Amino acid sequence: MSSTSDIEELLAGPRLPSHLYVHVPFCRSKCAYCDFGTVPDAPIDTVAAVYAGIEGELAQWAAAGLPGVLETVYIGGGTPSAWPAPTASLLHHIRSAFLVHPAAEVCVEANPDSLDATVAAVLSEAGATRISVGAQSFDDDVLSVLGRRHDAAGSASACRAVMRAGLELSVDLICGVPGQSFGSWMCTLAAAVATGARHISVYPLSLEEGTALSLAVDAGLVTEPDPDLAAEMMVAAEESLAAVGMERYEVASYAVPGHTSRHNTAYWTGRTYVGAGPGAHGMLDVRTARTLGMAAGADPELDGRVRYVHEPDPERWLTGRGDRVEVLTAPEALREDVMLGLRLAKGVDDDDMDRAGLTGVANRLRGSGLLELVDDRWRTTRRGWLLGNEVFAAVWAGE
């Protein structure tokens, strides 16, 4: 029988993080607005090699001998639903290689064009508990501008498949799309609610340089997005979703109580996590990273955490090249915790703000109408929520 001191020593030592992110970098095609590290229309041999490589990487983590139980698993991309058989095999592999909590949240990203009743059933049988459907809109014209492969009927059909499979449904939406009217947006919100989803994410369109949509705007083929209209749409989403019992708990995330994304919340609350696959990112405590040989120079007395990003190119990743490792000092880790915590509607405790040396920054942002202090917690105002990047940049810079 283990003594109390044995248990305390175990908990204080290197441990496998409780959260796992797997990045599947493949898509059937590239959407017009996307600048993510994804590979469209990859040869099937490359897809198979990467899935096998991910299972190999996870086997190495499992063989590291670190104690721990997975509380959340998230398979993102890319479009994992476009390859249901290898994705299901990956889910089975995770459950056989690791201790997975019986009530773990196991989420798979899906696009409507590759999600039907058969795919939903395959993923459910393999252990998925939640599907995040990238509907983006329930308006065919808006979907066309975004370069999506599906139409509004496809979005609704995919959501029905998830619900009928008995899985938790999350729906992603984009607002502020060129040519998107306020009325169209309200119809999309209503359609998303009608799916029965208990979690909805709302993102304002970000026009990224070099994407097909950005080039179309530059060429005058598509009207430039209107940031003021996008802000109005964000506010309308908050109000209309609250009216049906879905509270905004994070910058872009709404949920019925008890149905928040536990995996994403782990990111925003500074929990360590494993990232596997091309382009995946992960975060470890310094002791665990040193044990694994990933940050030999890190000092547990001075440094706060270790972040790593895998090489995004599948071919280079398969050869083990191109990974980046960054060691955050303890003060940087404290600032990062505050920055991420301010994404949450509940904000961060005043003591945490002080511990990070950011009270002066917080007061300056309060003077600008971006933060407020309520019941000893700092949180963004509505204006600060809409201008979140300004808040986060100031906090990270510490000035």
C-alpha positions as YAML, in Angstrom:
chain: A
units: angstrom
residues:
- id: 1
  name: MET
  ca: [0.00, 0.00, 0.00]
- id: 2
  name: SER
  ca: [1.41, 3.41, -0.98]
- id: 3
  name: SER
  ca: [2.11, 5.89, 1.81]
- id: 4
  name: THR
  ca: [0.95, 9.51, 1.71]
- id: 5
  name: SER
  ca: [4.55, 10.61, 1.06]
- id: 6
  name: ASP
  ca: [4.83, 8.15, -1.86]
- id: 7
  name: ILE
  ca: [1.67, 9.57, -3.43]
- id: 8
  name: GLU
  ca: [2.85, 13.16, -2.90]
- id: 9
  name: GLU
  ca: [6.21, 12.34, -4.50]
- id: 10
  name: LEU
  ca: [4.43, 10.74, -7.47]
- id: 11
  name: LEU
  ca: [2.16, 13.75, -7.97]
- id: 12
  name: ALA
  ca: [5.10, 16.19, -7.73]
- id: 13
  name: GLY
  ca: [7.22, 14.37, -10.30]
- id: 14
  name: PRO
  ca: [7.04, 14.18, -14.11]
- id: 15
  name: ARG
  ca: [3.59, 13.15, -15.31]
- id: 16
  name: LEU
  ca: [1.81, 12.52, -18.56]
- id: 17
  name: PRO
  ca: [-0.49, 15.50, -19.20]
- id: 18
  name: SER
  ca: [-4.20, 14.77, -18.85]
- id: 19
  name: HIS
  ca: [-5.02, 16.23, -22.27]
- id: 20
  name: LEU
  ca: [-4.11, 15.02, -25.75]
- id: 21
  name: TYR
  ca: [-4.35, 16.90, -29.04]
- id: 22
  name: VAL
  ca: [-3.82, 15.06, -32.33]
- id: 23
  name: HIS
  ca: [-3.45, 17.02, -35.56]
- id: 24
  name: VAL
  ca: [-4.54, 15.37, -38.81]
- id: 25
  name: PRO
  ca: [-3.28, 17.85, -41.45]
- id: 26
  name: PHE
  ca: [-5.28, 16.64, -44.43]
- id: 27
  name: CYS
  ca: [-8.32, 18.20, -46.12]
- id: 28
  name: ARG
  ca: [-10.18, 17.35, -49.29]
- id: 29
  name: SER
  ca: [-9.67, 20.95, -50.48]
- id: 30
  name: LYS
  ca: [-8.44, 24.28, -49.15]
- id: 31
  name: CYS
  ca: [-11.13, 26.74, -48.05]
- id: 32
  name: ALA
  ca: [-10.82, 30.28, -49.39]
- id: 33
  name: TYR
  ca: [-10.11, 31.84, -45.98]
- id: 34
  name: CYS
  ca: [-7.87, 29.13, -44.52]
- id: 35
  name: ASP
  ca: [-4.20, 29.72, -43.68]
- id: 36
  name: PHE
  ca: [-3.85, 26.73, -41.34]
- id: 37
  name: GLY
  ca: [-1.15, 24.13, -41.83]
- id: 38
  name: THR
  ca: [-3.25, 21.74, -43.86]
- id: 39
  name: VAL
  ca: [-2.58, 19.68, -46.99]
- id: 40
  name: PRO
  ca: [-5.43, 19.43, -49.53]
- id: 41
  name: ASP
  ca: [-5.98, 16.37, -51.71]
- id: 42
  name: ALA
  ca: [-2.94, 14.45, -50.40]
- id: 43
  name: PRO
  ca: [-2.04, 11.04, -51.92]
- id: 44
  name: ILE
  ca: [-3.60, 8.19, -49.98]
- id: 45
  name: ASP
  ca: [-0.13, 6.73, -49.31]
- id: 46
  name: THR
  ca: [0.90, 9.94, -47.56]
- id: 47
  name: VAL
  ca: [-2.30, 9.97, -45.51]
- id: 48
  name: ALA
  ca: [-1.75, 6.36, -44.44]
- id: 49
  name: ALA
  ca: [1.90, 7.03, -43.56]
- id: 50
  name: VAL
  ca: [1.00, 10.00, -41.38]
- id: 51
  name: TYR
  ca: [-1.74, 8.13, -39.51]
- id: 52
  name: ALA
  ca: [0.75, 5.30, -38.88]
- id: 53
  name: GLY
  ca: [3.34, 7.88, -37.80]
- id: 54
  name: ILE
  ca: [0.91, 9.45, -35.32]
- id: 55
  name: GLU
  ca: [0.19, 6.06, -33.79]
- id: 56
  name: GLY
  ca: [3.95, 5.53, -33.57]
- id: 57
  name: GLU
  ca: [4.43, 8.87, -31.83]
- id: 58
  name: LEU
  ca: [1.67, 8.07, -29.35]
- id: 59
  name: ALA
  ca: [3.28, 4.68, -28.69]
- id: 60
  name: GLN
  ca: [6.46, 6.50, -27.71]
- id: 61
  name: TRP
  ca: [4.53, 8.66, -25.25]
- id: 62
  name: ALA
  ca: [2.87, 5.56, -23.80]
- id: 63
  name: ALA
  ca: [6.25, 3.84, -23.44]
- id: 64
  name: ALA
  ca: [7.72, 6.80, -21.52]
- id: 65
  name: GLY
  ca: [6.44, 5.31, -18.28]
- id: 66
  name: LEU
  ca: [4.84, 8.51, -17.00]
- id: 67
  name: PRO
  ca: [1.78, 8.10, -14.76]
- id: 68
  name: GLY
  ca: [-1.41, 9.86, -15.72]
- id: 69
  name: VAL
  ca: [-4.96, 9.49, -17.00]
- id: 70
  name: LEU
  ca: [-6.32, 11.22, -20.09]
- id: 71
  name: GLU
  ca: [-9.32, 13.42, -19.31]
- id: 72
  name: THR
  ca: [-9.76, 14.86, -22.81]
- id: 73
  name: VAL
  ca: [-8.75, 13.88, -26.33]
- id: 74
  name: TYR
  ca: [-9.18, 16.17, -29.34]
- id: 75
  name: ILE
  ca: [-8.53, 15.05, -32.91]
- id: 76
  name: GLY
  ca: [-8.44, 18.15, -35.10]
- id: 77
  name: GLY
  ca: [-7.08, 19.26, -38.40]
- id: 78
  name: GLY
  ca: [-7.54, 19.32, -41.22]
- id: 79
  name: THR
  ca: [-10.60, 17.16, -41.58]
- id: 80
  name: PRO
  ca: [-10.35, 13.89, -39.61]
- id: 81
  name: SER
  ca: [-13.90, 12.92, -40.64]
- id: 82
  name: ALA
  ca: [-12.77, 12.68, -44.27]
- id: 83
  name: TRP
  ca: [-10.79, 9.55, -43.29]
- id: 84
  name: PRO
  ca: [-13.15, 7.75, -40.88]
- id: 85
  name: ALA
  ca: [-11.46, 4.34, -40.89]
- id: 86
  name: PRO
  ca: [-7.93, 5.52, -39.92]
- id: 87
  name: THR
  ca: [-9.42, 8.07, -37.51]
- id: 88
  name: ALA
  ca: [-11.41, 5.30, -35.81]
- id: 89
  name: SER
  ca: [-8.25, 3.15, -35.71]
- id: 90
  name: LEU
  ca: [-6.45, 6.08, -34.07]
- id: 91
  name: LEU
  ca: [-9.16, 6.38, -31.43]
- id: 92
  name: HIS
  ca: [-8.91, 2.66, -30.66]
- id: 93
  name: HIS
  ca: [-5.12, 2.98, -30.46]
- id: 94
  name: ILE
  ca: [-5.37, 5.84, -27.95]
- id: 95
  name: ARG
  ca: [-7.70, 3.85, -25.70]
- id: 96
  name: SER
  ca: [-5.43, 0.82, -25.82]
- id: 97
  name: ALA
  ca: [-2.16, 2.73, -25.31]
- id: 98
  name: PHE
  ca: [-3.23, 5.09, -22.50]
- id: 99
  name: LEU
  ca: [-5.36, 5.10, -19.40]
- id: 100
  name: VAL
  ca: [-8.45, 7.05, -20.49]
- id: 101
  name: HIS
  ca: [-10.90, 8.28, -17.88]
- id: 102
  name: PRO
  ca: [-14.32, 6.59, -18.23]
- id: 103
  name: ALA
  ca: [-15.95, 10.04, -18.47]
- id: 104
  name: ALA
  ca: [-13.32, 11.51, -20.80]
- id: 105
  name: GLU
  ca: [-14.33, 14.02, -23.45]
- id: 106
  name: VAL
  ca: [-13.20, 12.62, -26.80]
- id: 107
  name: CYS
  ca: [-13.83, 15.10, -29.62]
- id: 108
  name: VAL
  ca: [-13.32, 14.78, -33.37]
- id: 109
  name: GLU
  ca: [-13.51, 17.67, -35.83]
- id: 110
  name: ALA
  ca: [-15.70, 17.13, -38.90]
- id: 111
  name: ASN
  ca: [-16.84, 18.93, -42.01]
- id: 112
  name: PRO
  ca: [-20.39, 18.42, -43.28]
- id: 113
  name: ASP
  ca: [-19.28, 17.09, -46.66]
- id: 114
  name: SER
  ca: [-17.60, 14.11, -44.97]
- id: 115
  name: LEU
  ca: [-20.02, 13.43, -42.13]
- id: 116
  name: ASP
  ca: [-23.10, 11.25, -42.45]
- id: 117
  name: ALA
  ca: [-24.86, 8.66, -40.31]
- id: 118
  name: THR
  ca: [-22.32, 5.96, -41.21]
- id: 119
  name: VAL
  ca: [-19.29, 8.09, -40.32]
- id: 120
  name: ALA
  ca: [-20.91, 9.28, -37.08]
- id: 121
  name: ALA
  ca: [-21.60, 5.67, -36.09]
- id: 122
  name: VAL
  ca: [-18.02, 4.61, -36.88]
- id: 123
  name: LEU
  ca: [-16.59, 7.41, -34.73]
- id: 124
  name: SER
  ca: [-19.01, 6.69, -31.90]
- id: 125
  name: GLU
  ca: [-18.15, 2.99, -31.89]
- id: 126
  name: ALA
  ca: [-14.46, 3.90, -31.74]
- id: 127
  name: GLY
  ca: [-14.97, 5.95, -28.59]
- id: 128
  name: ALA
  ca: [-15.69, 9.52, -29.71]
- id: 129
  name: THR
  ca: [-18.11, 11.33, -27.39]
- id: 130
  name: ARG
  ca: [-18.28, 14.71, -29.14]
- id: 131
  name: ILE
  ca: [-18.17, 15.97, -32.72]
- id: 132
  name: SER
  ca: [-17.27, 19.55, -33.64]
- id: 133
  name: VAL
  ca: [-18.98, 20.29, -36.96]
- id: 134
  name: GLY
  ca: [-17.45, 23.05, -39.08]
- id: 135
  name: ALA
  ca: [-20.73, 24.27, -40.52]
- id: 136
  name: GLN
  ca: [-19.51, 27.93, -40.64]
- id: 137
  name: SER
  ca: [-22.86, 29.05, -42.08]
- id: 138
  name: PHE
  ca: [-26.37, 27.92, -43.00]
- id: 139
  name: ASP
  ca: [-26.47, 30.28, -46.00]
- id: 140
  name: ASP
  ca: [-25.41, 28.90, -49.39]
- id: 141
  name: ASP
  ca: [-24.12, 32.25, -50.66]
- id: 142
  name: VAL
  ca: [-21.92, 32.74, -47.60]
- id: 143
  name: LEU
  ca: [-20.60, 29.18, -47.88]
- id: 144
  name: SER
  ca: [-19.70, 29.87, -51.52]
- id: 145
  name: VAL
  ca: [-17.66, 32.96, -50.58]
- id: 146
  name: LEU
  ca: [-15.85, 30.91, -47.93]
- id: 147
  name: GLY
  ca: [-15.04, 28.20, -50.48]
- id: 148
  name: ARG
  ca: [-16.73, 25.45, -48.50]
- id: 149
  name: ARG
  ca: [-17.54, 22.11, -50.16]
- id: 150
  name: HIS
  ca: [-20.97, 21.74, -48.56]
- id: 151
  name: ASP
  ca: [-24.23, 23.68, -48.69]
- id: 152
  name: ALA
  ca: [-26.65, 24.70, -45.94]
- id: 153
  name: ALA
  ca: [-28.64, 21.48, -46.28]
- id: 154
  name: GLY
  ca: [-25.40, 19.55, -45.82]
- id: 155
  name: SER
  ca: [-24.66, 21.42, -42.60]
- id: 156
  name: ALA
  ca: [-28.09, 20.53, -41.20]
- id: 157
  name: SER
  ca: [-27.81, 16.91, -42.31]
- id: 158
  name: ALA
  ca: [-24.38, 16.46, -40.69]
- id: 159
  name: CYS
  ca: [-25.65, 17.88, -37.41]
- id: 160
  name: ARG
  ca: [-28.63, 15.50, -37.47]
- id: 161
  name: ALA
  ca: [-26.25, 12.58, -37.98]
- id: 162
  name: VAL
  ca: [-24.30, 13.53, -34.86]
- id: 163
  name: MET
  ca: [-27.43, 13.89, -32.74]
- id: 164
  name: ARG
  ca: [-28.90, 10.59, -33.95]
- id: 165
  name: ALA
  ca: [-25.64, 8.83, -33.10]
- id: 166
  name: GLY
  ca: [-26.06, 10.02, -29.50]
- id: 167
  name: LEU
  ca: [-22.94, 12.18, -29.59]
- id: 168
  name: GLU
  ca: [-22.45, 15.63, -28.13]
- id: 169
  name: LEU
  ca: [-22.71, 18.24, -30.91]
- id: 170
  name: SER
  ca: [-20.70, 21.44, -31.23]
- id: 171
  name: VAL
  ca: [-21.21, 23.77, -34.19]
- id: 172
  name: ASP
  ca: [-18.66, 26.29, -35.52]
- id: 173
  name: LEU
  ca: [-19.85, 29.47, -37.24]
- id: 174
  name: ILE
  ca: [-18.12, 32.41, -38.95]
- id: 175
  name: CYS
  ca: [-19.51, 35.94, -39.08]
- id: 176
  name: GLY
  ca: [-18.37, 39.09, -40.86]
- id: 177
  name: VAL
  ca: [-18.06, 37.35, -44.21]
- id: 178
  name: PRO
  ca: [-18.00, 39.65, -47.28]
- id: 179
  name: GLY
  ca: [-21.54, 40.04, -48.57]
- id: 180
  name: GLN
  ca: [-23.09, 38.47, -45.48]
- id: 181
  name: SER
  ca: [-26.10, 40.48, -44.33]
- id: 182
  name: PHE
  ca: [-27.21, 40.89, -40.74]
- id: 183
  name: GLY
  ca: [-30.42, 39.06, -41.60]
- id: 184
  name: SER
  ca: [-28.49, 36.14, -43.06]
- id: 185
  name: TRP
  ca: [-26.43, 35.95, -39.88]
- id: 186
  name: MET
  ca: [-29.50, 35.85, -37.67]
- id: 187
  name: CYS
  ca: [-30.94, 33.04, -39.79]
- id: 188
  name: THR
  ca: [-27.67, 31.11, -39.42]
- id: 189
  name: LEU
  ca: [-27.77, 31.52, -35.64]
- id: 190
  name: ALA
  ca: [-31.35, 30.27, -35.56]
- id: 191
  name: ALA
  ca: [-30.47, 27.29, -37.75]
- id: 192
  name: ALA
  ca: [-27.51, 26.41, -35.50]
- id: 193
  name: VAL
  ca: [-29.72, 26.50, -32.41]
- id: 194
  name: ALA
  ca: [-32.33, 24.35, -34.20]
- id: 195
  name: THR
  ca: [-29.76, 21.54, -34.61]
- id: 196
  name: GLY
  ca: [-29.96, 20.87, -30.88]
- id: 197
  name: ALA
  ca: [-26.27, 21.67, -30.35]
- id: 198
  name: ARG
  ca: [-25.41, 22.48, -26.76]
- id: 199
  name: HIS
  ca: [-22.18, 24.19, -27.77]
- id: 200
  name: ILE
  ca: [-21.69, 26.81, -30.50]
- id: 201
  name: SER
  ca: [-18.50, 28.67, -31.43]
- id: 202
  name: VAL
  ca: [-18.69, 32.03, -33.21]
- id: 203
  name: TYR
  ca: [-15.60, 33.43, -34.93]
- id: 204
  name: PRO
  ca: [-15.32, 36.72, -36.80]
- id: 205
  name: LEU
  ca: [-13.70, 36.20, -40.19]
- id: 206
  name: SER
  ca: [-9.98, 36.93, -40.21]
- id: 207
  name: LEU
  ca: [-8.71, 37.88, -43.66]
- id: 208
  name: GLU
  ca: [-5.28, 36.25, -43.80]
- id: 209
  name: GLU
  ca: [-2.66, 37.37, -46.31]
- id: 210
  name: GLY
  ca: [-2.07, 34.96, -49.16]
- id: 211
  name: THR
  ca: [-5.38, 33.11, -48.87]
- id: 212
  name: ALA
  ca: [-7.69, 32.84, -51.88]
- id: 213
  name: LEU
  ca: [-10.25, 35.10, -50.19]
- id: 214
  name: SER
  ca: [-7.65, 37.76, -49.40]
- id: 215
  name: LEU
  ca: [-6.46, 37.74, -53.01]
- id: 216
  name: ALA
  ca: [-10.06, 38.04, -54.23]
- id: 217
  name: VAL
  ca: [-10.60, 41.07, -51.99]
- id: 218
  name: ASP
  ca: [-7.35, 42.67, -53.18]
- id: 219
  name: ALA
  ca: [-8.44, 42.14, -56.79]
- id: 220
  name: GLY
  ca: [-11.81, 43.76, -56.14]
- id: 221
  name: LEU
  ca: [-13.69, 40.55, -56.89]
- id: 222
  name: VAL
  ca: [-15.11, 40.38, -53.36]
- id: 223
  name: THR
  ca: [-16.06, 43.24, -51.05]
- id: 224
  name: GLU
  ca: [-13.80, 43.87, -48.08]
- id: 225
  name: PRO
  ca: [-15.13, 42.62, -44.72]
- id: 226
  name: ASP
  ca: [-16.76, 45.28, -42.54]
- id: 227
  name: PRO
  ca: [-15.33, 45.02, -38.98]
- id: 228
  name: ASP
  ca: [-18.13, 47.14, -37.51]
- id: 229
  name: LEU
  ca: [-20.77, 44.82, -38.96]
- id: 230
  name: ALA
  ca: [-18.80, 41.81, -37.70]
- id: 231
  name: ALA
  ca: [-18.82, 43.34, -34.19]
- id: 232
  name: GLU
  ca: [-22.59, 43.84, -34.42]
- id: 233
  name: MET
  ca: [-22.94, 40.19, -35.42]
- id: 234
  name: MET
  ca: [-20.82, 39.08, -32.44]
- id: 235
  name: VAL
  ca: [-22.99, 41.07, -30.06]
- id: 236
  name: ALA
  ca: [-26.15, 39.71, -31.68]
- id: 237
  name: ALA
  ca: [-24.82, 36.17, -31.25]
- id: 238
  name: GLU
  ca: [-24.17, 36.76, -27.55]
- id: 239
  name: GLU
  ca: [-27.65, 38.15, -26.99]
- id: 240
  name: SER
  ca: [-29.60, 35.64, -29.08]
- id: 241
  name: LEU
  ca: [-27.72, 32.58, -27.76]
- id: 242
  name: ALA
  ca: [-28.13, 33.78, -24.17]
- id: 243
  name: ALA
  ca: [-31.87, 33.97, -24.83]
- id: 244
  name: VAL
  ca: [-31.92, 30.19, -25.45]
- id: 245
  name: GLY
  ca: [-29.77, 29.33, -22.44]
- id: 246
  name: MET
  ca: [-26.32, 29.33, -24.05]
- id: 247
  name: GLU
  ca: [-23.94, 31.57, -22.13]
- id: 248
  name: ARG
  ca: [-20.70, 32.90, -23.55]
- id: 249
  name: TYR
  ca: [-17.98, 31.37, -21.37]
- id: 250
  name: GLU
  ca: [-15.01, 32.29, -23.60]
- id: 251
  name: VAL
  ca: [-14.22, 34.81, -26.32]
- id: 252
  name: ALA
  ca: [-15.84, 32.72, -29.07]
- id: 253
  name: SER
  ca: [-17.56, 29.90, -27.20]
- id: 254
  name: TYR
  ca: [-21.15, 29.47, -26.00]
- id: 255
  name: ALA
  ca: [-22.61, 26.53, -24.15]
- id: 256
  name: VAL
  ca: [-25.56, 25.27, -22.19]
- id: 257
  name: PRO
  ca: [-24.35, 24.86, -18.57]
- id: 258
  name: GLY
  ca: [-22.46, 21.60, -18.21]
- id: 259
  name: HIS
  ca: [-21.54, 21.41, -21.91]
- id: 260
  name: THR
  ca: [-18.45, 23.61, -22.20]
- id: 261
  name: SER
  ca: [-15.46, 22.24, -24.11]
- id: 262
  name: ARG
  ca: [-13.34, 20.64, -21.40]
- id: 263
  name: HIS
  ca: [-10.41, 20.23, -23.78]
- id: 264
  name: ASN
  ca: [-10.27, 23.86, -24.87]
- id: 265
  name: THR
  ca: [-10.82, 25.00, -21.29]
- id: 266
  name: ALA
  ca: [-7.65, 23.09, -20.38]
- id: 267
  name: TYR
  ca: [-5.75, 25.31, -22.85]
- id: 268
  name: TRP
  ca: [-7.21, 28.50, -21.40]
- id: 269
  name: THR
  ca: [-6.48, 27.52, -17.79]
- id: 270
  name: GLY
  ca: [-2.81, 26.61, -18.28]
- id: 271
  name: ARG
  ca: [-3.10, 22.81, -18.16]
- id: 272
  name: THR
  ca: [-0.30, 20.85, -19.78]
- id: 273
  name: TYR
  ca: [-1.12, 18.76, -22.85]
- id: 274
  name: VAL
  ca: [0.48, 16.47, -25.40]
- id: 275
  name: GLY
  ca: [0.38, 17.36, -29.09]
- id: 276
  name: ALA
  ca: [0.94, 14.67, -31.73]
- id: 277
  name: GLY
  ca: [1.05, 14.75, -35.52]
- id: 278
  name: PRO
  ca: [2.37, 17.19, -38.15]
- id: 279
  name: GLY
  ca: [1.91, 20.79, -37.01]
- id: 280
  name: ALA
  ca: [0.64, 19.77, -33.57]
- id: 281
  name: HIS
  ca: [1.55, 21.87, -30.55]
- id: 282
  name: GLY
  ca: [1.97, 20.76, -26.97]
- id: 283
  name: MET
  ca: [2.85, 22.17, -23.55]
- id: 284
  name: LEU
  ca: [4.69, 20.38, -20.76]
- id: 285
  name: ASP
  ca: [5.93, 21.26, -17.32]
- id: 286
  name: VAL
  ca: [9.70, 21.61, -17.17]
- id: 287
  name: ARG
  ca: [10.33, 18.42, -15.21]
- id: 288
  name: THR
  ca: [8.38, 16.27, -17.66]
- id: 289
  name: ALA
  ca: [10.08, 17.90, -20.65]
- id: 290
  name: ARG
  ca: [13.52, 17.28, -19.14]
- id: 291
  name: THR
  ca: [12.65, 13.68, -18.39]
- id: 292
  name: LEU
  ca: [11.73, 13.22, -22.05]
- id: 293
  name: GLY
  ca: [14.90, 14.95, -23.26]
- id: 294
  name: MET
  ca: [12.96, 17.78, -24.88]
- id: 295
  name: ALA
  ca: [14.43, 20.67, -22.88]
- id: 296
  name: ALA
  ca: [17.73, 19.60, -21.40]
- id: 297
  name: GLY
  ca: [18.75, 23.20, -20.67]
- id: 298
  name: ALA
  ca: [15.56, 24.17, -18.85]
- id: 299
  name: ASP
  ca: [15.89, 24.92, -15.13]
- id: 300
  name: PRO
  ca: [12.94, 23.79, -12.98]
- id: 301
  name: GLU
  ca: [13.79, 26.52, -10.47]
- id: 302
  name: LEU
  ca: [13.70, 29.35, -13.05]
- id: 303
  name: ASP
  ca: [11.55, 28.20, -15.93]
- id: 304
  name: GLY
  ca: [7.79, 27.81, -16.01]
- id: 305
  name: ARG
  ca: [6.91, 25.54, -18.90]
- id: 306
  name: VAL
  ca: [7.99, 24.17, -22.26]
- id: 307
  name: ARG
  ca: [6.04, 24.59, -25.48]
- id: 308
  name: TYR
  ca: [6.76, 22.62, -28.64]
- id: 309
  name: VAL
  ca: [5.44, 22.69, -32.20]
- id: 310
  name: HIS
  ca: [5.91, 19.82, -34.64]
- id: 311
  name: GLU
  ca: [7.03, 20.37, -38.21]
- id: 312
  name: PRO
  ca: [3.83, 21.00, -40.24]
- id: 313
  name: ASP
  ca: [5.01, 19.46, -43.51]
- id: 314
  name: PRO
  ca: [4.02, 15.76, -43.39]
- id: 315
  name: GLU
  ca: [7.04, 14.53, -45.34]
- id: 316
  name: ARG
  ca: [9.51, 16.41, -43.11]
- id: 317
  name: TRP
  ca: [7.59, 15.42, -39.99]
- id: 318
  name: LEU
  ca: [7.83, 11.75, -40.95]
- id: 319
  name: THR
  ca: [11.63, 12.09, -41.01]
- id: 320
  name: GLY
  ca: [11.68, 13.66, -37.56]
- id: 321
  name: ARG
  ca: [12.84, 17.10, -38.70]
- id: 322
  name: GLY
  ca: [11.75, 20.65, -38.04]
- id: 323
  name: ASP
  ca: [10.34, 20.60, -34.48]
- id: 324
  name: ARG
  ca: [10.54, 23.85, -32.48]
- id: 325
  name: VAL
  ca: [10.88, 23.99, -28.69]
- id: 326
  name: GLU
  ca: [10.38, 27.12, -26.61]
- id: 327
  name: VAL
  ca: [11.12, 27.42, -22.89]
- id: 328
  name: LEU
  ca: [9.02, 29.99, -21.05]
- id: 329
  name: THR
  ca: [10.47, 31.53, -17.92]
- id: 330
  name: ALA
  ca: [8.36, 31.55, -14.77]
- id: 331
  name: PRO
  ca: [7.37, 35.23, -15.27]
- id: 332
  name: GLU
  ca: [6.42, 34.51, -18.90]
- id: 333
  name: ALA
  ca: [4.30, 31.55, -17.80]
- id: 334
  name: LEU
  ca: [2.46, 33.75, -15.29]
- id: 335
  name: ARG
  ca: [1.77, 36.37, -17.97]
- id: 336
  name: GLU
  ca: [0.58, 33.68, -20.35]
- id: 337
  name: ASP
  ca: [-1.81, 32.32, -17.72]
- id: 338
  name: VAL
  ca: [-3.35, 35.78, -17.30]
- id: 339
  name: MET
  ca: [-3.53, 36.34, -21.06]
- id: 340
  name: LEU
  ca: [-5.30, 33.03, -21.62]
- id: 341
  name: GLY
  ca: [-7.48, 33.48, -18.54]
- id: 342
  name: LEU
  ca: [-8.80, 36.76, -19.87]
- id: 343
  name: ARG
  ca: [-10.27, 34.82, -22.78]
- id: 344
  name: LEU
  ca: [-12.73, 33.37, -20.29]
- id: 345
  name: ALA
  ca: [-15.85, 35.32, -19.36]
- id: 346
  name: LYS
  ca: [-15.10, 34.78, -15.67]
- id: 347
  name: GLY
  ca: [-11.67, 36.38, -16.11]
- id: 348
  name: VAL
  ca: [-8.74, 36.00, -13.69]
- id: 349
  name: ASP
  ca: [-8.31, 36.50, -9.98]
- id: 350
  name: ASP
  ca: [-6.81, 39.79, -8.80]
- id: 351
  name: ASP
  ca: [-4.10, 37.86, -6.92]
- id: 352
  name: ASP
  ca: [-3.05, 36.13, -10.15]
- id: 353
  name: MET
  ca: [-2.85, 39.49, -11.90]
- id: 354
  name: ASP
  ca: [-0.66, 40.82, -9.09]
- id: 355
  name: ARG
  ca: [1.51, 37.67, -9.02]
- id: 356
  name: ALA
  ca: [2.19, 38.15, -12.73]
- id: 357
  name: GLY
  ca: [3.22, 41.76, -12.15]
- id: 358
  name: LEU
  ca: [0.40, 43.01, -14.36]
- id: 359
  name: THR
  ca: [-1.67, 45.15, -12.01]
- id: 360
  name: GLY
  ca: [-0.38, 48.32, -13.67]
- id: 361
  name: VAL
  ca: [-1.24, 46.97, -17.11]
- id: 362
  name: ALA
  ca: [-4.69, 45.94, -15.90]
- id: 363
  name: ASN
  ca: [-5.39, 49.40, -14.49]
- id: 364
  name: ARG
  ca: [-4.29, 51.03, -17.74]
- id: 365
  name: LEU
  ca: [-6.61, 48.72, -19.71]
- id: 366
  name: ARG
  ca: [-9.39, 49.52, -17.25]
- id: 367
  name: GLY
  ca: [-8.79, 53.20, -17.91]
- id: 368
  name: SER
  ca: [-9.20, 52.50, -21.63]
- id: 369
  name: GLY
  ca: [-12.50, 50.74, -20.99]
- id: 370
  name: LEU
  ca: [-11.15, 47.29, -21.95]
- id: 371
  name: LEU
  ca: [-11.01, 45.61, -18.52]
- id: 372
  name: GLU
  ca: [-13.08, 45.81, -15.36]
- id: 373
  name: LEU
  ca: [-12.52, 44.56, -11.81]
- id: 374
  name: VAL
  ca: [-15.60, 42.85, -10.34]
- id: 375
  name: ASP
  ca: [-15.55, 40.89, -7.06]
- id: 376
  name: ASP
  ca: [-11.73, 40.74, -7.12]
- id: 377
  name: ARG
  ca: [-11.67, 39.30, -10.64]
- id: 378
  name: TRP
  ca: [-10.41, 41.03, -13.76]
- id: 379
  name: ARG
  ca: [-12.41, 40.45, -16.91]
- id: 380
  name: THR
  ca: [-12.89, 42.07, -20.27]
- id: 381
  name: THR
  ca: [-15.66, 44.57, -20.81]
- id: 382
  name: ARG
  ca: [-17.83, 44.13, -23.89]
- id: 383
  name: ARG
  ca: [-15.48, 46.54, -25.71]
- id: 384
  name: GLY
  ca: [-12.49, 44.57, -24.43]
- id: 385
  name: TRP
  ca: [-14.08, 41.34, -25.62]
- id: 386
  name: LEU
  ca: [-14.51, 42.75, -29.11]
- id: 387
  name: LEU
  ca: [-10.95, 44.17, -29.06]
- id: 388
  name: GLY
  ca: [-9.46, 41.08, -27.44]
- id: 389
  name: ASN
  ca: [-6.24, 41.05, -29.47]
- id: 390
  name: GLU
  ca: [-5.37, 44.48, -28.09]
- id: 391
  name: VAL
  ca: [-5.90, 43.24, -24.53]
- id: 392
  name: PHE
  ca: [-3.94, 40.01, -25.01]
- id: 393
  name: ALA
  ca: [-1.00, 41.78, -26.69]
- id: 394
  name: ALA
  ca: [-0.72, 44.29, -23.85]
- id: 395
  name: VAL
  ca: [-0.81, 41.53, -21.21]
- id: 396
  name: TRP
  ca: [1.78, 39.39, -22.97]
- id: 397
  name: ALA
  ca: [4.09, 42.38, -23.45]
- id: 398
  name: GLY
  ca: [3.59, 43.31, -19.80]
- id: 399
  name: GLU
  ca: [3.18, 46.96, -20.63]
...
